[in-house]
Amino acid sequence: MSFRFTLHQGTADGPRLGTLDTPHGAVSTPTFMPVATRGMMRGPWPDRLGPMEVEMMLANSFHLFARPGVETIQAVGGLHAYMAWDGPILTDSGGFQAFSLASISKLDDRGWRIAHPVHGGMVDWTPEVAFSVQAALGPDIAMVLDECPADPRHRQQVATAVERTLVWAKQQRGLHQQRGGIDSGQALFGIVQGGVFADLRQQCAESLCALEFDGYAIGGVSVGEGHEAMMDGVRHSTKFLPRQQLRYLMGVGTPLDLVESVARGIDMFDCVYPTRSGRFGTFLSDEGHHHLHNARFQNDARPLVPGCSCDTCQSGMPRAALRAGLKSRELLPPSMIAHHNLHYLVQLMKRIREAIAEDRFPQLRQQIASVYLKPKQA
Ligand SMILES: [Zn+2]
């Protein structure tokens, strides 16, 4: 099966339902992709993702290039085999990693020079390299290399990033075409930058659409600009993207951000939030997020969320034991809490899809907002 996105209902900038067909299976949208940066998740085992109803995963091409290297991944049969996951995979291009490693990377019009995180020395991470590494790894969707500006509110910085992102996008679109486009077995998504500026978001989105990518991502959000500014960035992007094509919001994944972004026309998400917050002892529920380190859980015999169908809650492990284990730096609690949180978010996406189909999404949105907009809970 080749790559195809079918929109079943929804507008360009409102809640939508769709199906993404890929060479490794179909995905119901809106969807959440767990992040396996180096090809494996921090916590959940690959064989538990299916029962959790995960439909697609994300890995990072730059980190996989650094270790184990493309050669090893090809030697074991490609990225799906390496990750022990036969469903769809999207790889990030490494643009955000270059941005987050800014102290050890340099940027010019040709691309990034980044300190090799494993072997030392410098790596030229150019649009051509990011494209060819992803082509060799073999995900279902590859992302273009872009520039994520460090300060989304600095107009000149953002304008320069948009300009460079568009030049690189055109280059990589050309390489994708030479490979046969989606007939190569891989789709290529463009990335809308533009920070908090409506006109730059519009300019970037329209210029990318003229290049006819297979789907579109919105990048440069969730970099410290705050929830409201982030939602403006989404709103200023989605309305300029083709209604019939998939839109992916990169690096976003708190329950509040998910419902609010779906409300603005996003079909796909990824984020380390569920696993990372789990490792620090935070668990998610319909009553908000809770910190297991809090003393009130010391003698708590209940599972994380009574009635939850995830492996962690079904195991019967009490909150008190997970809390004590965390404090003793046991390996199991971070992994078990991460598993619960991922299950919660994947199931939340399913509830969002059902609510859209049954015309009651505004109620679910309100329910999540009323809990997660509150100040941090203990
Ligand atoms: Zn659970």
Boltz pocket constraint, residues with backbone or C-beta under 6 A from the ligand:
constraints:
  - pocket:
      binder: B
      contacts: [[A, 304], [A, 305], [A, 308], [A, 309], [A, 310], [A, 311], [A, 312], [A, 313], [A, 314], [A, 340], [A, 343]]
      max_distance: 6.0
